[in-house]
Amino acid sequence: MKNGKLLVFSAPSGSGKTTIVKHLLAHPELNLAFSVSAATRDARADEVHGEHYHFISLDDFKKHIKADDFIEWEEVYRDNFYGTLKSEVERLWAQGKNVIFDIDVAGGLRIKSKFPNETLAVFVKPPSIDELKIRLKKRSTESEDKINMRIAKASVELATAPQFDTIIKNYDLDTAKAEAYELVKQFLAD
């Protein structure tokens, strides 16, 4: 069985990466399937286990780490772990799909380093930190403290952008979506 390709989209929270990934998934000609990450955080009101994340306990997550079940994992915030299970990628590859990730910066770079030839790593850059804060507040899903924590982390994440294969500047969402589509289409054709 030939493995598909991996498409990593990483960015600070609020940059638009999830919207761009959903846009790409809506194009059947790209033959994409979404990699559902594992997470130890609680589900938000609109999130479904197995669709948005595999919500697992901290203890179970640590058992998976010890068993080497992850391609990558990260303690993004204290006791708040996210990771990509090997079984998830293998399941999607077995279906003949190319796997797309909506993933944090550190995880995205780990996937790229483990699968350098199969991976297109895309960094989605927001217009500014101020715009990020506005977008996060509009979501109304997190406390002011959580938003401030994400903003503080965003500065560090923005510094990693040059380590990615390419950067999409999301100043205009329609333009960013079109650019992402062309990048992915070209990568999959190679």
C-alpha positions as CSV (number, residue, x, y, z in Angstrom):
1,M,0.0,0.0,0.0
2,K,1.3,3.4,-1.0
3,N,1.1,6.1,1.7
4,G,-0.7,9.3,0.9
5,K,0.8,12.7,1.5
6,L,0.6,14.8,4.6
7,L,-0.6,18.4,4.6
8,V,0.1,20.3,7.8
9,F,-1.6,23.6,8.6
10,S,-0.3,25.4,11.7
11,A,-0.8,28.8,13.1
12,P,-1.5,30.7,16.3
13,S,-5.1,30.3,17.5
14,G,-7.4,32.6,15.6
15,S,-5.3,32.8,12.5
16,G,-7.9,31.0,10.3
17,K,-6.2,27.7,9.8
18,T,-9.3,25.7,10.8
19,T,-11.4,27.6,8.3
20,I,-8.9,27.0,5.5
21,V,-8.6,23.3,6.3
22,K,-12.4,23.0,6.2
23,H,-12.4,24.8,2.8
24,L,-9.8,22.3,1.5
25,L,-11.8,19.3,2.8
26,A,-14.8,20.5,0.8
27,H,-12.9,19.7,-2.5
28,P,-13.2,16.0,-3.2
29,E,-10.7,16.2,-6.1
30,L,-8.0,16.7,-3.5
31,N,-8.8,13.3,-1.8
32,L,-8.2,14.6,1.7
33,A,-9.2,13.2,5.1
34,F,-8.9,15.1,8.3
35,S,-6.6,13.8,11.0
36,V,-8.5,13.9,14.3
37,S,-6.0,14.8,17.1
38,A,-6.2,13.5,20.6
39,A,-6.6,16.1,23.4
40,T,-6.9,16.1,27.2
41,R,-8.9,19.2,27.4
42,D,-12.7,19.3,27.9
43,A,-14.8,19.5,24.8
44,R,-16.4,22.8,24.0
45,A,-20.2,22.9,23.6
46,D,-20.2,22.4,19.9
47,E,-17.4,19.8,19.7
48,V,-18.1,16.1,19.1
49,H,-15.7,13.3,20.3
50,G,-14.1,11.5,17.4
51,E,-15.0,14.3,14.9
52,H,-13.3,17.4,16.4
53,Y,-10.9,15.6,18.8
54,H,-10.5,12.3,20.5
55,F,-11.1,13.6,24.0
56,I,-9.1,11.4,26.4
57,S,-8.1,11.6,30.0
58,L,-4.7,12.9,31.0
59,D,-3.9,9.4,32.4
60,D,-4.8,7.7,29.1
61,F,-2.8,10.2,27.1
62,K,0.2,9.5,29.2
63,K,-0.3,5.7,28.7
64,H,-0.3,6.4,24.9
65,I,3.0,8.3,25.3
66,K,4.6,5.5,27.1
67,A,3.4,3.0,24.5
68,D,4.9,5.2,21.7
69,D,1.4,5.5,20.1
70,F,1.9,9.1,18.9
71,I,3.5,10.5,15.7
72,E,3.8,13.7,17.7
73,W,2.5,15.1,20.9
74,E,2.8,18.3,22.9
75,E,1.9,19.7,26.3
76,V,0.5,22.9,24.8
77,Y,-0.6,24.3,28.1
78,R,-0.1,22.9,31.6
79,D,-1.8,19.4,31.8
80,N,-3.3,20.2,28.4
81,F,-1.9,17.7,25.9
82,Y,-2.6,17.3,22.2
83,G,-1.2,14.7,19.9
84,T,-1.6,12.7,16.6
85,L,-2.1,9.0,17.1
86,K,-0.2,6.8,14.6
87,S,-3.3,4.7,14.3
88,E,-5.3,7.7,13.0
89,V,-2.9,8.4,10.1
90,E,-2.6,4.7,9.3
91,R,-6.4,4.4,9.2
92,L,-6.7,7.3,6.7
93,W,-3.8,6.1,4.6
94,A,-5.4,2.7,4.4
95,Q,-8.5,4.4,2.9
96,G,-6.1,5.8,0.2
97,K,-6.4,9.4,1.5
98,N,-4.0,12.3,1.8
99,V,-4.1,13.4,5.4
100,I,-4.6,17.0,6.4
101,F,-3.8,18.4,9.8
102,D,-5.0,21.4,11.7
103,I,-2.3,21.4,14.3
104,D,-0.2,23.5,16.7
105,V,3.2,24.8,15.4
106,A,5.4,22.4,17.4
107,G,3.4,19.4,16.3
108,G,3.4,20.5,12.7
109,L,7.1,20.8,12.6
110,R,7.5,17.4,14.2
111,I,5.4,15.8,11.5
112,K,7.5,17.5,8.9
113,S,10.7,16.3,10.4
114,K,9.4,12.7,10.6
115,F,8.0,12.6,7.1
116,P,10.0,15.3,5.2
117,N,9.3,14.1,1.7
118,E,5.6,13.3,2.2
119,T,4.7,16.6,4.0
120,L,3.8,20.1,3.0
121,A,4.0,22.3,6.1
122,V,2.0,25.5,5.8
123,F,2.1,28.3,8.3
124,V,-1.0,30.6,8.4
125,K,0.0,34.0,9.4
126,P,-2.5,36.5,10.8
127,P,-2.6,40.2,10.0
128,S,-1.4,41.1,13.5
129,I,-1.5,40.1,17.2
130,D,-4.3,42.7,17.7
131,E,-6.4,41.1,15.0
132,L,-5.8,37.7,16.6
133,K,-7.1,39.0,20.0
134,I,-10.2,40.4,18.3
135,R,-10.9,37.1,16.5
136,L,-10.4,35.1,19.7
137,K,-12.8,37.3,21.6
138,K,-15.4,37.0,18.8
139,R,-15.4,33.2,19.3
140,S,-16.8,33.7,22.8
141,T,-15.5,30.2,23.7
142,E,-12.8,31.1,26.3
143,S,-12.1,33.2,29.3
144,E,-10.1,36.4,29.1
145,D,-7.2,34.6,30.9
146,K,-7.2,31.8,28.2
147,I,-7.3,34.4,25.4
148,N,-4.3,36.2,27.0
149,M,-2.5,32.9,27.3
150,R,-3.1,32.2,23.6
151,I,-1.9,35.7,22.6
152,A,1.3,35.4,24.6
153,K,2.0,32.0,22.9
154,A,1.2,33.5,19.5
155,S,4.4,35.7,19.5
156,V,6.5,32.6,20.0
157,E,4.6,30.7,17.3
158,L,5.0,33.5,14.8
159,A,8.7,33.3,15.2
160,T,8.6,29.7,13.8
161,A,7.0,30.6,10.5
162,P,10.3,30.5,8.5
163,Q,10.7,26.9,9.5
164,F,7.6,25.9,7.4
165,D,7.7,25.1,3.7
166,T,5.5,28.1,3.0
167,I,3.6,30.9,4.7
168,I,0.0,32.0,3.8
169,K,-0.7,35.5,5.0
170,N,-4.4,35.5,6.0
171,Y,-5.2,39.2,5.6
172,D,-8.2,38.3,3.4
173,L,-9.8,34.9,4.0
174,D,-11.0,34.3,0.4
175,T,-7.5,35.0,-0.9
176,A,-5.9,32.8,1.7
177,K,-8.3,29.9,0.9
178,A,-7.6,30.2,-2.8
179,E,-3.8,30.3,-2.2
180,A,-4.1,27.2,0.1
181,Y,-6.0,25.3,-2.6
182,E,-3.4,26.1,-5.3
183,L,-0.5,25.1,-3.0
184,V,-2.2,21.8,-2.0
185,K,-3.2,21.0,-5.6
186,Q,0.3,21.5,-6.8
187,F,1.9,19.5,-4.0
188,L,-0.4,16.6,-4.5
189,A,0.4,16.6,-8.3
190,D,4.1,16.3,-7.7
